[in-house]
Amino acid sequence: MSEESPSSAWTERRRLFRELHASGCFVIPNPWDTGAARLLAGLGFRALATTSSGFAWSLGLQDNHVPLPEALAHFRAVVRSVDLPVSADFEGGFAVEPSAVAANVKAAIDTGVAGLSIEDSSKDPAGAPLFDLTLAVERVRAARQAIDAGGTGVVLTARSEGFVAGRPDLRETLRRLAAYAEAGADCLFAPGVRAKGDVEAVVRAVAPKPVNVLMGGDFGTVAELAALGVRRISVGGALARVAWTAFLEAAREIAGDGRFTRLARALPGAEVDALFRPGEAGLNYINH
């Protein structure tokens, strides 16, 4: 971490984060705790984003079940652990009404994040899984006004969740993203959109504003997505799922077979310690 005052460091990181969205394409991986954040920073990524699911699982909770105070403390801890811009997975703003979303966005900004996202999922899969469009737009607009009131330059990402909430309707997704762009979102995001033609349609619908694509599996490369006009690529809870997969495979082998073969594949403790070595030595070890 640098010796700068928090406010000056946050201002510079927010400037850098906004600059990253101006051209080209970058990957913004999603750590679930401060250790993962530090290792990803050491690998040379230029920005990080939190993951609501990954953090929830680390607490033994389901996604979208972390209370706001715990989420804010998590954002603050990740921001303090690295010298990179950090964007917050702010779920649905931890509120329904626009005024409450705005108040919560202000609280998130005060943690030092360089960006945050607002979803349009109602978390009601049996009824209407997405908020009514008018309300969804008002929520994005309220978040925009909260950011602008502080003059922080925090990047606002608006997410339309239809493809992961049981409403994979491309036309409706495009309509919503365009409306959110008009309401002041800086970056647009439709998690679950994977087909090349659909990604291209999203990019066209909100151009020239940048688009984030979620990679939860191997359905494209950075170069291929960049060629489609994508500016930002995140992985959501996928890195956390990779870690949980390895953990469960080893634990199930022990519980079920009484065998420990998967433990032998793990890095030695001394090597893990070396990953967190202070200064250039630790960074060099990570890249090695």
C-alpha positions in Angstrom: 0.0 0.0 0.0 1.1 3.5 -0.7 1.8 6.2 1.9 -0.7 8.6 0.3 -3.7 9.9 2.3 -6.8 7.8 1.7 -8.6 10.7 -0.1 -5.8 11.4 -2.5 -5.2 7.7 -3.2 -8.9 7.2 -3.9 -9.1 10.2 -6.2 -6.2 8.9 -8.3 -7.6 5.4 -8.4 -11.0 6.6 -9.6 -9.3 8.6 -12.3 -7.3 5.6 -13.4 -10.4 3.4 -13.3 -12.4 5.8 -15.5 -9.5 6.0 -17.9 -9.4 2.2 -18.3 -12.9 2.3 -19.7 -12.1 4.9 -22.3 -10.5 2.6 -24.8 -9.2 -0.9 -25.3 -10.2 -3.9 -23.2 -9.1 -5.0 -19.7 -9.8 -7.9 -17.4 -11.1 -7.0 -13.9 -10.9 -10.2 -11.8 -13.0 -10.7 -8.7 -11.2 -11.6 -5.4 -13.4 -12.7 -2.5 -11.0 -11.7 0.3 -8.0 -9.5 0.9 -5.5 -12.3 0.3 -6.9 -13.1 -3.1 -7.0 -9.4 -3.9 -3.3 -9.0 -3.1 -2.3 -12.0 -5.2 -4.3 -10.7 -8.2 -2.7 -7.3 -7.8 0.7 -9.0 -7.9 -0.2 -10.7 -11.1 -0.4 -7.4 -12.9 -4.1 -6.8 -13.2 -5.0 -3.1 -13.4 -8.2 -3.1 -11.4 -10.2 -5.5 -9.2 -13.9 -6.0 -8.5 -15.5 -7.6 -5.5 -17.8 -10.6 -5.9 -21.0 -10.8 -3.9 -21.2 -14.6 -4.2 -17.6 -15.2 -3.5 -17.7 -13.1 -0.3 -21.0 -14.6 0.8 -19.6 -18.1 0.5 -16.5 -17.1 2.5 -19.0 -16.2 5.4 -21.0 -19.4 5.0 -23.9 -17.5 3.4 -25.8 -17.7 0.1 -25.2 -15.0 -2.5 -27.3 -11.9 -1.8 -27.6 -12.7 1.9 -24.7 -10.5 3.3 -26.1 -7.5 5.3 -25.0 -4.1 4.1 -22.7 -3.3 7.1 -20.7 -6.5 6.4 -20.5 -5.7 2.7 -19.3 -2.2 3.3 -16.6 -3.5 5.7 -15.5 -5.9 3.0 -15.2 -3.2 0.4 -13.2 -1.1 2.8 -10.9 -4.0 3.6 -10.2 -4.8 -0.1 -9.7 -1.2 -1.0 -7.1 -0.9 1.8 -5.3 -4.1 0.8 -4.2 -3.0 -2.7 -3.0 0.0 -4.6 -5.5 -0.7 -7.5 -8.9 0.7 -8.3 -11.6 -1.6 -6.7 -15.2 -1.7 -8.0 -17.9 -2.9 -5.7 -20.4 -5.6 -6.6 -23.2 -3.6 -4.9 -25.9 -6.1 -5.8 -29.3 -4.3 -6.0 -28.1 -1.4 -3.9 -29.3 -3.2 -0.7 -32.6 -1.5 -1.1 -35.6 -1.2 -3.4 -36.7 2.4 -3.3 -34.5 4.9 -5.2 -33.9 7.2 -2.2 -32.6 4.3 -0.1 -30.4 3.1 -3.0 -28.9 6.6 -3.2 -28.2 6.6 0.6 -26.5 3.2 0.4 -24.5 4.3 -2.7 -23.1 7.2 -0.7 -22.1 4.8 2.1 -20.3 2.6 -0.5 -18.5 5.6 -2.0 -17.2 6.4 1.5 -15.3 3.0 1.6 -13.0 4.2 -1.2 -14.3 2.2 -4.1 -13.6 3.4 -7.6 -16.8 1.9 -9.1 -19.9 0.1 -8.1 -22.7 -1.7 -9.8 -26.5 -1.7 -9.5 -28.7 -4.7 -10.6 -32.3 -4.7 -11.7 -33.1 -8.2 -10.3 -36.0 -8.2 -7.8 -34.8 -11.6 -6.3 -38.4 -12.9 -6.9 -38.0 -15.8 -9.4 -41.5 -17.0 -8.9 -43.1 -13.6 -9.8 -41.4 -10.8 -11.6 -37.6 -11.5 -11.4 -36.8 -8.0 -12.7 -37.9 -4.7 -11.3 -40.4 -2.8 -13.4 -38.4 -0.8 -16.0 -39.6 2.6 -14.7 -38.5 1.7 -11.1 -35.2 0.2 -12.4 -34.4 3.4 -14.3 -35.2 5.5 -11.2 -32.8 3.4 -9.2 -30.0 3.9 -11.6 -30.7 7.6 -11.8 -30.7 7.8 -8.0 -27.3 6.1 -7.9 -26.0 8.5 -10.5 -27.2 11.5 -8.6 -25.6 10.2 -5.3 -22.3 9.8 -7.1 -22.5 13.2 -8.8 -23.4 15.0 -5.6 -20.0 14.0 -4.1 -18.0 14.8 -7.2 -16.0 11.6 -6.8 -16.0 10.3 -10.4 -16.9 6.8 -9.2 -17.8 4.7 -12.2 -21.4 3.5 -12.2 -22.2 0.1 -13.8 -25.8 -0.8 -14.5 -26.6 -4.5 -14.8 -29.7 -6.1 -16.4 -30.0 -9.6 -14.9 -32.6 -11.2 -17.2 -30.2 -13.9 -18.6 -29.3 -15.0 -15.1 -32.7 -14.5 -13.5 -34.9 -16.6 -15.7 -35.8 -14.0 -18.4 -33.2 -14.5 -21.2 -34.9 -12.0 -23.5 -32.3 -10.2 -25.6 -34.7 -7.5 -26.9 -35.8 -6.6 -23.3 -32.2 -6.7 -22.1 -31.1 -4.3 -24.8 -34.1 -2.0 -24.0 -33.2 -1.9 -20.4 -29.4 -1.4 -20.9 -30.1 1.5 -23.3 -32.5 3.1 -20.7 -29.8 2.7 -18.0 -27.2 4.3 -20.2 -29.6 7.2 -20.7 -30.2 7.4 -17.0 -26.5 8.0 -16.4 -24.8 4.6 -16.1 -21.1 4.8 -17.2 -20.8 1.1 -18.0 -23.4 -1.5 -19.0 -23.5 -5.2 -18.1 -25.8 -8.1 -18.9 -24.4 -11.2 -17.0 -25.2 -14.4 -18.7 -25.0 -13.1 -22.3 -22.6 -15.4 -24.0 -23.4 -15.8 -27.7 -21.2 -13.7 -30.0 -24.1 -12.1 -31.8 -25.8 -11.2 -28.5 -22.6 -9.6 -27.2 -22.2 -7.6 -30.4 -25.9 -6.5 -30.0 -25.3 -5.2 -26.5 -22.2 -3.3 -27.5 -24.1 -1.6 -30.4 -27.2 -0.9 -28.2 -25.2 1.3 -25.7 -22.4 2.6 -27.8 -20.2 4.5 -27.2 -20.5 3.6 -23.5 -18.4 0.6 -22.4 -19.7 -2.9 -21.9 -18.7 -5.5 -19.3 -18.9 -9.2 -20.2 -19.0 -11.9 -17.5 -16.7 -14.9 -18.1 -17.8 -17.9 -16.0 -16.4 -20.5 -18.4 -14.3 -20.9 -21.5 -16.5 -19.4 -24.2 -14.1 -16.8 -25.5 -10.8 -15.1 -25.1 -9.8 -11.6 -24.2 -8.8 -11.0 -27.8 -12.1 -12.3 -29.2 -14.2 -10.2 -26.8 -12.1 -7.1 -27.5 -12.7 -7.7 -31.2 -16.5 -7.5 -30.5 -16.0 -4.1 -28.9 -16.1 -5.3 -25.2 -14.2 -2.9 -22.9 -14.2 -4.8 -19.6 -14.2 -8.5 -18.7 -15.0 -9.8 -15.2 -15.3 -13.3 -13.8 -17.7 -12.8 -10.9 -17.6 -15.7 -8.5 -15.8 -18.1 -10.9 -12.4 -17.8 -9.2 -14.0 -18.5 -5.8 -15.8 -21.5 -7.4 -12.5 -22.8 -8.6 -11.1 -22.6 -5.1 -14.2 -24.2 -3.6 -14.0 -27.0 -6.2 -10.5 -27.9 -5.2 -11.4 -27.7 -1.5 -14.4 -30.0 -1.8 -12.6 -32.5 -4.0 -9.9 -32.9 -1.3 -12.3 -32.9 1.6 -14.7 -35.4 0.1 -11.8 -37.7 -0.7 -10.8 -37.6 3.0 -14.4 -38.0 4.3 -15.4 -40.7 1.8 -12.3 -42.7 1.0 -9.9 -41.9 3.9 -7.4 -40.9 1.3 -5.3 -37.8 1.0 -4.0 -37.8 -2.5 -5.3 -34.4 -3.5 -3.5 -32.8 -0.6 -0.2 -33.8 -2.2 -1.1 -31.5 -5.2 -1.2 -28.4 -3.0 1.5 -25.8 -2.8 3.7 -26.2 0.2 3.0 -23.8 3.1 6.4 -22.1 2.6 5.5 -21.3 -1.0 2.1 -19.9 0.0 3.8 -17.8 2.7 6.2 -16.5 0.0 3.3 -15.3 -2.1 2.6 -12.7 0.7 6.2 -11.7 1.2 6.4 -7.9 1.5 7.9 -5.8 -1.3 9.3 -6.8 -4.6 10.4 -10.2 -3.5 6.8 -11.3 -3.0 5.6 -9.8 -6.3 8.4 -11.5 -8.1 7.5 -14.8 -6.6 3.9 -14.4 -7.7 4.8 -13.7 -11.2 7.3 -16.6 -11.2 
